[in-house]
Amino acid sequence: MKKLLLSALFIFAIAFSADAQTRFGVKAGLNIASQSYSSNSGGTKPTMSSVIGFHVGGFAEIGISKGFYVQPGLYLSSKGAKAKFGSAEATATPMYLEIPVNFGYAIDIAEGAKLHFLTGPYLAYGIGGNIKTKGTGADESKSIKWGSDKNNSDLKPMDFGWNVGATVEYKSFLFGLQYGLGLSNIAVGDGETSKNNVLGISVGYVFGGKSE
């Protein structure tokens, strides 16, 4: 967790000291989160479905050359999925502190409007969330236990993956769509693999000059 925060501070320090044009912005929106799941244990495979969450945070846009830029950010983002085993159901809604570093390219599409294409890696760390179960005879809700011990943990805290998306900017207002493909196995069980996948829909505002 400390390394994640230090990385964020380092990235934003670079943004403040960069000679190139730098803008700052804020974003918030809806997450449609799901998880892929597989197991080689031979047990019954659950039926997976998505859950609705949110993201909120800020970013820096550091100009590299005309149209091109790098966009580091820091977000609070909820992910997770719903898993159904027959009549039993478990819904996980883990909360992450996430640092994406997207590389972007912007083109003019109309007066006062730009279309941005973005792609890049993200690193996230689990900081909270809940798991709700029902249909087991004793419905309950508990806080997620983060760790790698299969006997005492629910999920591994470290998550990383790759983002791809597009944003329309109109007079400093942002309207974006982004998909985050999880590449890290967050399952703690032997022979189990679970990865986060998130479709994000966001609105935002950017401060400063126009993107180059």
LUMLO-947665 format. One record per atom (N, C-alpha, C): x, y, z. Coordinates in steps of 0.1 Angstrom, whole numbers, plus 5000, padded with zeros to 4 digits. Example, Ala and Ser with C-alpha at 12.3 -4.5 7.8 and 13.67 -1.06 7.14 Angstrom:
% LUMLO-947665
513249435078 512349555078 513249675078 512849785071 513749895071 512950005079 
***
This chain:
% LUMLO-947665
500849885000 500050005000 500950135000 501950135008 502850245009 503550264996 503950154989 504650174976 503650234966 502350194966 501350244957 501250394959 501150444971 501050584974 502250664970 503450604972 504650674968 504750684953 504250574946 504250584932 503350694927 502250704933 501250814929 501850954931 502550974943 503151104946 504251134936 505051024932 506151044923 505651084909 504551024904 503951054891 503451194891 502751234901 502251374901 503251474903 504351444910 505551534911 506151564898 506251454889 506751474876 505851564868 504551544870 503551624863 503651774866 503851804879 504051944883 505352004878 506351924877 507651984873 507951974858 507051914850 507251904836 507152034829 508052054819 508052174811 506952174801 506552054797 505452044787 504152094793 503152124784 501852164789 501252054797 500752094809 500151994818 498752054822 497751964821 496451994826 496051894837 495051934845 494551854856 493051844855 492551724859 491151704858 490551614868 489251604869 488551514878 487551434870 487351304875 486451224868 485651144879 484451104875 483651014884 482650944875 482150834879 481250764871 480850624876 480250544867 479750414869 480650304865 480750204873 481550084870 480549964868 480649894857 479949774855 481049664856 481149604868 482249514871 481949374870 482849284866 482749144866 484049074869 484048944870 485248874872 485248744864 486348714858 486448584852 486848484862 486448354861 486748264872 487048124865 488048054870 488247914866 488947844877 488747714877 489347624887 489747494881 490847434886 491247304881 490947194892 490047234901 489747134912 488647044908 487947064897 486946974893 485646994899 485447104908 484247124914 483247194905 482047224911 481047294903 481447444901 481347474888 481747614884 480547704887 480747824893 479647914896 479247984883 478048034884 477548124873 477948264877 478748334869 479248474872 478348574865 478148684872 477448794867 477948924872 477649044866 478249164870 477549234881 478249334887 477749414898 477949564894 477249654899 477349794896 478149864908 479149944904 479950014913 480150154908 481250214913 481550354909 483050374909 483550484904 484850534905 484850684906 485850734913 486050884915 487450914917 487951024911 489351054913 489851174904 491151184903 491651294894 492851244886 493251324877 494351294868 495151414864 496351384858 497151484852 497351454837 497351544829 497551524814 498751594810 499851524807 501151574804 501451564789 501451684783 501751684769 503051634765 503151554754 504451494749 504751564736 503851564727 503951634714 502551654709 502451724698 501051764693 500151644692 499051644700 498051544701 498351424710 499651404714 500051294722 500351344737 499951254746 500151294760 500151164769 500651174781 500551074791 499651124802 498751024807 497751074817 497750974829 498551004839 498550934852 497350984860 496850894868 495650924877 495650854890 494750894899 494550824911 493050824914 492550704916 491150684917 490750584928 489550604934 488950514942 487950434933 488050304933 487250224923 486750104929 485450074928 484849954933 484649854921 484949734924 484949624914 484149504919 484349384914 483649274920 482849194910 481949104916 481149024908 480148944917 479148884910 478248804917 478448654913 478548564922 478748424919 477548344925 476948264916 475848184920 476148034920 475947964931 476147814932 474847754935 474047714925 472747664927 471847764933 471347744945 470447834952 471247934961 472547914962 473348004970 474048114961 474248224967 474748334959 475748424968 476848464962 477848544969 478148664960 478048784966 478348904959 479448984965 480548994958 481749064963 481849204957 482049304965 482249434960 483549494966 484649454961 485949504966 486249644962 486849724971 487149864968 488649874967 489149944956 490549954953 490950104952 492250124956 492850254952 493650224940 493350294929 493950254916 494750364910 495850334904 496750424896 496850384882 496050444873 496250414858 497350514853 498050464843 498950554835 498550534820 497650614815 497250594802 498050684792 498250634780 498850714769 497750754760 497650884757 496550934749 496851004736 495951014727 496051084715 494751154713 494751284710 493551364708 493451424694 492251424688 492051474675 490851574676 490851674668 489751774667 488551704659 487351714664 486251654657 485151764654 485251874661 484351994658 484952114666 484352224664 484852344671 484552324686 485652334694 485552314708 485452174713 485552084704 485451934707 486551854703 486951764711 488051674707 487651524711 488251434704 488051294707 489451234711 489451174723 490651124729 490650974728 491750914724 491850764725 492950734736 492650644745 493550624756 493850474758 495050434762 495350294765 496550304774 496650204784 497750194792 497550104804 498550084812 498449994824 497850054836 497349974845 496950024858 497449934869 497649994881 498049914893 497049954904 496449854911 495449884921 495749804934 495249854945 495449784958 494149784965 493749664970 492449654977 492549714991 491549804994 491549875007 490249855015 489249785009 488049775016 487049695008 485749695011 484749625004 484049515013 483049455007 482249355014 481949235005 481649125012 481149005006 479748975012 478748965004 477348935009 477048795004 476548715013 476048575009 474648555013 473848485004 472448445008 472148315001 471048255007 470648125002 471448015008 472248045018 473047935025 472447895039 471247955042 470647925055 470948035065 471948115063 472348225072 472948335064 472048425058 472548535050 473348625059 474448675053 475348755060 476148855051 476748955057 477549045050 478849065059 480049055053 481249065060 482249155052 483149215059 484249295053 485249195046 485749235035 486749155028 488049145036 488549025037 489849005043 490848995032 491749095032 492749095021 494049025025 494648945016 495848875019 496048755009 496948675012 497248555003 497148425010 496748425023 496548305030 495148245027 495148125021 493848075017 492948035028 493448025040 492647985052 492148115059 492748225057 492348345064 492048465055 492048455042 491948565033 490848535023 490248645018 489248635007 489748664993 490548764993 491148804980 492548864982 493348844971 494748904971 494549054969 495249144976 495049284975 495549354962 496649294956 497249354945 496549314932 496249414924 495549394911 496249484900 496549434889 497049514878 496449464865 496449554855 495849514842 496049624832 495249624822 495349714810 494049784807 494149914805 492949994801 492950034786 491750044781 491550094767 490250174767 490250294761 489050374762 489050494752 487950564753 487850684745 487050794753 487450914751 486751024758 486451144748 485251194749 484951314741 485051434751 485851534747 486051654754 485251764747 484351834754 483651954748 483752064758 484452164755 484552284763 484952254777 485952174779 486552124792 485752024799 484551984794 483751874800 484151744793 484151634800 484651504795 483551404797 483351324786 482451214786 483151094781 483350994790 484250884786 483750744788 484350644781 484050504782 485450434782 485550344792 486850274793 486650134798 487450044793 487449904797 488749864803 488649804815 489849764822 489949614823 490949554816 491149414816 492149364827 491649294837 492449254848 493449144843 494649154847 495649044843 496248974855 495849024867 496348964880 495348864886 495848754890 494948654897 494748704912 493548734915 493248784929 492648674938 492448544932 491948434940 493048384949 492648334961 493548284971 493548134971 492548064966 492447924966 493447854957 493847734961 494747654952 493947614940 494647634928 494047594915 492947684910 492747804917 491647894913 492348014907 491548064897 492048194890 490848284889 490948404893 489948504892 490548644889 489948704879 490548834874 489448934873 489749064876 488749174875 488649224861 487449254857 487149324845 486149434847 486349554842 485549664845 485249754833 483949774830 483549874820 483150004828 483850114825 483650234832 483050344823 482050404828 481350524821 481550644830 482150744825 482550864833 482150994827 482051094836 481951234833 483051304841 483551414835 484551484842 484751624837 485751694843 486051824839 487551844840 488151914830 489551934829 489852084831 490952114839 491352244842 492552284834 492652404830 493852444823 493652474809 494752484801 494652504787 494152394779 493952414766 493452304758 494552204755 494152074753 495151974749 495752014736 497051984734 497752024722 497351934710 
***
